[in-house]
Amino acid sequence: MAKQLLLTVASSFRLTGLGLLVTPQEGNTQSLSKFDLHTKLEVNLVFPDGHQEAATASIEEMSRQTGADDAPAYHDEHVLLLESDLIREVPVGTEIWWAGQAYDPYALLR
């Protein structure tokens, strides 16, 4: 399978004890929504300076407020949780690529 661009990073947040949560840029979320939640993927990060790092990531869901504070509306979006303590920061514009390797954590339960 050819490499597939999963997302271009819009923001990232360190979640203590879990890893680094990365959110996709607008209009760049469809490739994540085809996976079941918590599916693990082997990914390759291509940083804006060209440096590359391999990591394991899982598909997660995050709810965001989209409306005004006095009448908030929320939407859920798929995000990636990078499960690596070696990657300390993921700058905006970093591309995350997937080469086709996925692990369904619920496969044995089906």
N, C-alpha and C positions, 0 to 999 in steps of 0.2 A: 504494500500500500504506500502511495506517495505521501509525503509529509503534508499536513493540513494546518493552516493557520487557525488556531482556536480563538485568539483574541489579541488585541493590542491594549495594553494596560492604561487605564484612566487614573487609577489610584490604588494604593496598597496600604494595608494596616496590619501591624503585628498583633496577633492574638496570643497572649502569654500561654504557654503550654500546648498550643495547638499548631501554630505555624504562621504563615503570612497569607492573608486574604487579599486577593487581587480582583479588582472590578474591571469589566471591559468598557471600552469607549462606546459612546452612543452608536447604535446601528450595528454593533459588533457582537451581539448576544445570541444569535440564532445557532451558531455552531455548538454552544454549550447546552442548549435546551434539548438537543437530541439524545442526551445521556440521562440515565436514571440518576437520581440524587445519590451521593456517596460513592459513585463509581470512581475507582482509582485509575489514573492515567500516568503513563511515563511521558514527560514533556521535556522540551528543550526551550530555554529562555534565550532570546537573542536581544541583548541590551543595545541601547542606542549607539554606543561606541563600538559595536561589533563583537564584543566579548560574549561568549556563550556558556551556559551552565545547564546541566541535566538535573531534573528533580522529579519527584513523585508528587502528584496533585490529586485532589478529590473534588468532585462536583458538589457544590453546596448551594443553598438558596439564601438570599438575603432580602429583607423587606425594606423598602425605602419610602420616605415621605415625598409625595410629589405635589401636594396642594399647599395652600397657604396655611399658616399656623392656626388661624381661626376656623378653617374648614379643611383639615388635612385629608388627603387621600393617599393610599399606599399601593405600591405594586411590588410584586416579588420578581426577582431576577436571579438567574444562575450566575454564580461566581466560582472562582477556583481558590482552593486552599492549598498552598504549597507546603508540603510536609517536610521542610528542610530547615535545620538550624544553621546551615552553612550559608544560606542566602539571607543576608541581613536586610537588604533593601531592593525594591524593584521600582526603578524610576518610570515615570509616565513615558509612554511611547515604546516600552519594551514589548517585543512580540513573543507570544507563547505558541509554540508549534507542537503538534502531536503526530507521532509516526504510526499510530494504529494499534498500540498495545493498551488494552483496557482490562480491568479486573472488576467484575461485578461482585460486591460483597455479599449479596443475597442469593447468589447462584445455587448454593447448597440447600437453601431453604425452599426452593421451588420444585 
